[in-house]
């Protein structure tokens, strides 16, 4: 009996140690002088039954904008407690499909390649996630459709860093967070319309695993959001507004806040669609907007 009791105590101690190892708290740090290279991909897919009223060459709207870019990111720890990130864009590209057919450059001359070499800054805060993602250049330097700057900000903001909780968390633990990005419509010169993404999130820890000296955390995020954005080809140009739900899967380093990968999807059911120059949105429209974004850390380098 004493031997059995001793074995039971040993098992309990082992279980306690395992649980302790799976409990982590979050930090956001600089990169120790290293540069992080990320690869980003996205798709924005809009369908609608009101092509004729929306200026689309067909009764059914079927438009997809796809693209990718890379970012070279450095971090600086500030005296204010947050980490400032500088991100340089490279290898930007985007293209469009209408009714399954890829458009020519003349039909879609709005490539993200116009942002190559441009620098954005942002703030990473362990309790606020990402904030203040801003261009360091004058918007008007982008000669073909200045609002691709806003496009990339809305896509990127939702995949930079989740809002993180105070204290320790273990697999199965959940917390909530909110974020919001709002920018003016530069291209349309509109004072009462905004690019906007406001997200209300619930995060759940799926897995914690040790890797080298760090701890890797896998987190699932469920989103509710409000969205306002733009989609444009030649001559199709509309403002889209609506609410929806989405999901994101994160993998990141708990003690540094380095995101290894993030993939999210967001669906806006029946967004309102306002053609460029119209007095109001098309009424009684059946529409759907699906946004998919994927980012992966390719390497850290000196």
N, C-alpha and C positions, 0 to 999 in steps of 0.2 A: 504493500500500500504506500509506504514511504517513497519507494522507487517510482511508482506511478505519479505521485504528487510532485516529485521532483521534475519528471518529464513534462507534466502539465505546466508547471511554472516556467520551464525553459521555453515551451511553445508560446506561452503568453508573452514572454519577453521578446521573442523573435518577431511575433506579430506586431507588438508595440513598436519595435525598431523599424519594421517595414512601413507602418503607417506614418511614423515620424519622417521617414525619408520622402514620403509622398506629399508632405505639406510644405508649401513654399510661399514666400512673399515676393512681391514684384518691385523691381527697381528699373530705372532708365539711366544709362550712363553714356559717356562718350565712347569712341571706338579705339582709344589708345593710339591715336594717330593713323589708324587704318582707314581705308576707303571701302565702302560696301557697294558692290555692283548688283543691281536688281534688273530683272526682266519683267516687263508688264505687258499684258494682252487684254483686249476687251472686245465686247460686241454689244451694240445697241440695236434692237430689232423691234420695229414698229409695224403693226398691222391696223387697218381700218377699213370700214365698208363705205367710206364716203369720199373716194378718190376724186370724183368730179368737183365736189365743193372745195376740196383742199388743193386744187391746182396740180393734181397728180395725173400723169398720162395713162389713165385707166380708172375703172370704177372701183377697184380694190387696191388699197395702199398696201405695199409690201416692200419695206425699205430696211436695209441692214447696213449699219456703219461698223466697220471692223478696223482694228489697228493694233499697234504695238509700239513700245519705246523702251529704252534702257535708261537707267539713272545711276549716276556715280554720286554717292552720298558720304559726306563727312559730318561729324558731330563735334560740338563744343559745349562743355558744361559751363553754364553761366552762374554768376553770383546770386541770381534770383531764384535758383533752384531747378529751373527747367533746362532742357538740352536743346540747343539750336542746331538745326539740320540745314545743310546746304546741299542741294541736289542739282546736278548738271545733266541736262537731257542729251541723249545721243541716239542715233539710229531710229528716229521717229518715223513712223509710217502709218497711214490710214487710207482706207478705200471704202467704196460703197457698192452695194448691190441693190438693184430694183427688180422685183419679180424674179429673183434668182440669177440675174445677169449682172456681171461686174461692169460698172460704169467706166467710161474712159476718163482721162485726166480733164478733158474739156467739160465733162458732165459733173465731175467732182474734183475740183482743184484745191481742196482744203486739207492737204496732208499735214499730219503732225510733224513731218520733216522740217517744217518752217520753224520749229522750236529747237532744232539741234543747236547745241552750244549755249542755249539759254539756261539761266539759273533760277531756281525757286528756293525759298527758305520756308521753314516751318518750325514749330515748337513741339517738343515731346514732353509731356508731363505725366508722371505716373498715375495721378488721380483724374486727369482730364483727357488722356489720350492725345490726339493730335489737334493742334489749333494753328490758326494764322498761316495757312499755306498760301504764300504770296509770290508773285513774280518779282524779280529784282530789276527787271527791264521795263521800258515803256511799252505799254500794250500796242501802241500804234506802230511799233517796229514789225509787227506781224501784218504783212500787207494784204494777204488773202484771208479774209474772215477772221477778224481779231478775236471772235468769241471761241475759237478753238482753245484759247488760254483758259476760259471758263470750263470748257468741256473737260480738259485734263484735270483741272482742280476738283471738279465734282467726282470724277471717276477715282482719282488718286486718294482723296480725303477719306473715303470709306474703307481704304485698305492699308493705311499707314501704321496705325497702332490702335488697339481697342482701349476703351476706358478701363482702367485697372482699379481693383479694390484695395482698401487698406487692410493690413493684417495678413495672416496666413490663410491659404485655401488648400483644399484637398480634392481629389477626384469626386465629382458629384456636387460640389459646392457651386452656388450661383450668385450673381449680383447683377445690378442694373446700371445703365449709364445712358447719357444723352450727348449728342453733338449736333452742331449746326454750321453750315457754310452758306453764305449769301453773297452774291456778286451782282453788279449791274450788267444789263445787256449792252455791251459796247457797240455791237454791230448795228443794232436796230435804233440806237439812240433813245431808247425808251426810259423814262424816269419812273414809271409806275410798275415796271415789270422787273423781276429779279431772277437770276439763276439761283436756285435754292435747293439744299438737301438737308433736311432735319431728321435725324435718326434717333429713335428710342429703342434701346437694346436690352436684351436679357442674355447674359453670358453664363455658360456652364463649363466647368473643367471636365474634359473627357479623359485625359491621361497626363501623367507626369513621369518623366524618365530622365535618368542621369546620363549626361554625355560629357566626357572629359571632366573638367572642373565645374561645369554648369548644369543647370536643370532645364530641360525642354518641356514646355507645357503645350498641350493641345486643347484648344477651346472652341466650343461651338457657340455661335451667336445667332439669335433670332431677332429680326428687325421688324419694326413698324416705322414707316417714314413718309414724309411729304417731299414731293419732288417738283421742280420746275426747271426745264431745260429747253434746248433748241435742237432741231434736226434740219439739215439743209443739204440739198443737192442743187443742180441747176435744171429747172427753175423752182423746184419744190422747197419751200421754206416755212416752217411752222414753229410755234412755241407750244410745248407740252406741259401740262400741269395736272397733278393728281397725287393720290396717296396709294400706298401698297404695303406689301410684306416681303420679307427676304430672309436669307440665311447666309452666314459666313462661317468658314472654317479657318482657324488660325493655328499656326505653330510658331512659337517664339521662345527665346531664351529669357528665363524668369529674372535673372540677376543683371541683365544688361538692357532688356527691351529690344533686342535685335530680332526682327521678324524674319523667320526662315521662309515662310510662305503664307499667303492669304488668298482665298478664293471666295468670292461672294456672288450671289444672284439676287436681283431685285425685280419684282413684277409690279407694274402699275396697271391696275385693271380700270379700263375706261377712262384714261386721261382726257381732259379737255384739249382740243386741238385748235389753235388760233393761227390761221394763215397770215403770213407777213403782209401788213398793210390793211388787214380786215378790221372792221369795227368791233367784232366780237367772235368768240369761238363758234365753230360749226355745231348746231344743235342736234340732239338725239343721235350722237355718234357712237358706234360700237368700235372700240379700239383697245389695243393692248400694247404695252411697252415692256420689253424684257431687257435688263441690263446684266451682263456677265463680266466680271473682272477677275484677273488672276495675276498674282505677283509672286516671284520666286527670287530668293537670294542666290546669285550665281557664285560669288566668291567674296572673301575679304582679303584685301591686299594692302601692303605698305605703300 
